[in-house]
Amino acid sequence: MLHTPAAFQPMISPGAVADTQTLVFHRDRLLLREDGFALPSHAALAAAGLALEGALPLGSWEGRYWQVAQAADATPPLAGHAYFGLRALFGELDHGLLGVAGRGYQIAEWARTHRFCGACASPMALAPGERAMRCTSCGHLAYPRISPAMMVLIRKGKQRLLAAHANAPYTRYTALAGFLEAGESVEDAVHREVFEEVGLRVHKLEYFGSQSWPFPHSLMIAFTAEYLDGDIVTDPKEISDARWFGPEDEWPELAQVSIASELLAANRP
């Protein structure tokens, strides 16, 4: 599953590690060699004239200090390199590296979208001693955005409720999911989203696990729940189809990088 490696040590200040590795993003795409998807060396990036003074600390891992930078130009700064979306790298990059890159992208995107204050429009600067941007005029603080979202697999005897999301690029049945609203607990969001999306009521919620999902800054919090009552009535703006899957039904296969795949695998009828 996509996650930050256990040995990774986050840092908010540059570290005293001799070997530096810089992750370079242009928007949501990572710079890699076209053949083999290798990261360019820090020295090669510096020699290419890429401005690295504003690179942000990320952490230490495998004896290296890792930092992240955003490139303004969509043209790769090195020959033989290209920018790749992280989703396209599932199964291509080592899981540990993909986890660090996912973490780095969230930091890079936060910095890119918080160059100016949302309260008074003045320039922002890194706040010393914490992962935050501080307004140079009014002092407003902006921390990296994290958007919590619930996910729930509903059980009814030997059946499991799976749904195809209306806005997905292709039809794939999976667990229900949705973002929390202001003032909600995660449990409140489960009950609300289930009723809104498929018209059912559930009970006996049980926490399954969580996963940082960098597309672009989600925190997926997964549960199982037991069916209580109601008939399936879908919200067509959110759900194109929802139905009960039993032991005799073909079980969907999901990418093995998401918590959704673990949730479904652990609860297959």
N, C-alpha and C positions, 0 to 999 in steps of 0.2 A: 504494500500500500504506500502511496505517496506520502512521505513525511520527512521531517528533518532528521538526519542521522543522530543516534543517541550520543555519539562522541563529539558532535558539534557544540562549540561553546560560543554563545552570542556575545557580541561586544558592541558598545556604543561609542568607544573611542579607538583610534588606530592602535594596533598592537605592535609589540616589539618582537615580531616574528620575521626572520630574514627573508623567507620566500613569500612573495605576495602574488595572489591570484585575483584578477579583476574580472568580474562578470559585467559585460557590456550589453545593455538593452537599447533597442530603439522601440519605443512604446512597449508593446507586449511581446517582442521577439528578441531572442538571445543570439549573440554573435558566436558562430562556430565555424570550424573548417567544413567545407562542403564534402570532402571525402573523409569519412570517419567520425565526424561530429566532435572533433577535439576542440578544447578551449584554446584560444590564442594566449601566448605568454604575456605577462605584464610588460616585459622588455619590448616585445614586438609591438604592443599597443603604444607604448611611449615613443618608440622610434617612428611610428607612423604618424605621430603628431597629435594623437587623440588627447584632448584635455582631460587629465585625470585628477586635477587639483581638487575638484569638487566631488570626488568619489566618496561614497558613504561607507563607514565601517559596517561589516556584517558579522564576522566572527572568526574563530580559528577552527580548523579541521584538517586532519591528516598532516600536521606540521606546517600548515600554511596559514597566513593571514588572508582572509577573504574580504573583498570590498566590492561595491557595486556602483556602476556609473550608467548614466543615460546619454546616448548619442543623439544629437539634434538632427543629424543627417541620415536619411534612409540608405545612403550608399555605404556599403561596408568599407571600413578604413583599410582593410588588408586584402590583397589579392588572394583568390582561392577561398574566400570566406563569404558567408551569407547569414542573414538573420532568419531564425526559425522560431515559430510559435511553440510554446512548451507542450501543448497537446500533441503536436506532430512528433514530439520526441519520446512519447510513451513507447517503451520497448526498444528504444535506440540508445538512450543514455543510461548509465548506471543509476540505480534507484537512489543511492545516496547523493550523487551529484544532482539529480533531478530535484530532490528534496531541498537541497541548498539553493538551487536556482529558483525554485518556487518561492522560497523565503526572500531571496534577493530581489525578485521581481516586485514583490509587494512593497519592499522598502523603496525601490527605485520609482515605482508608480506613485507612492505617497509623496516623495520629494518632488516629482514632476508636477503633481497637481496641487502642491502647496507652496508655490514660489511666492504667492502674494496672499495677504491676509484676507480671510473671508468676512471680517468685520469692518475693516477700514481701507482695504486694498493696498496697504503699504507692503514693501518687500519683507519676506520672512527670512530668518536665519536659524541655523541649528542652535538649539538651546544646550548649553554646556551641562554635561552630567546626566542627560536623559535622552531618550529617543523621542524628541519633540521638536517642532518648529515654533519659534517665538517671533511674533510680530515686532519689527524694529521700531514701531511707533506706539501702538496701544498695548503691547505686551500679551496679546491673545496667543494662547498655546494651541497647537494642533498636533495630535498624536496620530500614529498610523491607523488608518481606518480598518476596522474588523467588523464584518457584517455577519452576525450569527443567523444560522438557518437551521430549522428542525428537519429531520427526516424520520419517517415512521413506516414500519411494516406491520400491517394489521393482520392478525390471525383469527380465524374462525374455524375451530376444530382442526381438520387437516387441510384447510384451504388458507390461501394467502391472497390479500388484495394487492394487485399491481396495476399501475396506470401508465398510459402513454401521454406524455406532456405535449400540449398543443403547439408550443413554440420550439420544440426540439427540431433539429435539421432532418431527422429521420425517425421512424417509428421504433421505439424501444420501450418495453415494459419494465418498470422499476418501481421502487417505493415512492410514496408521496413525499413531497418536500416543499418548504416555503420559508420565507424570511420572517423573522420576528418583527413585530411592530413596537413602537415606543410604549413602555409601561407594561409589557407582557413578560411573564415568565416563559421558559421554554415549554413547560407543560401547557400553559394557556395557548401558546401558538399551535401545539399539536392538535388540541381539541378544535380550535378555530379553523385551522387549515383543512383538517379532515372533513369537517361539516361543510365548509365552503366549497371544497373541490369535488367531493363525492357524496355529500348528503348523509354521512354516517355519523354515529356517535360511538366512542370507544371508551374503555376504562382499563385499569390494571397496566398503566404505563410502566415500562422497565427500560432503564438506560442501557444502551448497547456500547457506545463509544463515540469518539469525536475525531475530526480530521480538519486540519487547515487545508483549504482548497483555494489556490491562488488564481482564481479566474473571476474577478481579479483579487478579491480580498475576503472570501467567505470563511466562516468557521462552521462546518457541518456537525450537528449534534444529533446522533441517531438513537432511535428508540424502537422497541416493539410495543404493541398494544393489542388488547383483546377486543373483538367486535362486541358492541353492546346492543345496538338496535339501529333500524333504518334500512331503507333500500337505496341502491346506488343511483344517484342523480348527479351527473357530472356538470361542472361549470365549463362550457365549451371554450371560454377564453383561456382557460388553464389546462384542461384535460380533454384530449380527443377521444379517449376510451379508457374505461376501468372495468376490471372484472376479477372474479375469484379464480385462482389457479389451484388445482388439486394435484394429488400424486400422479394422476394419469395425464396431466397437461405438460406440454413442452416448456421447460424452464428457461427463461432468457439468460443469455450469457453476457456479462458486462465486462468492461475493461478492468483488469486486475489491479488497478491503481487507486480505485475509489473506495470509500467506506461503504458505498451502496453495494458493491460487489461482495464485500465481506458480510454485510447485513443479510443479503439474499442467500449467500452460500450457507450461512449459519442457521437459516430458518427455512430451508428447502423442504417442502412437504414430502 
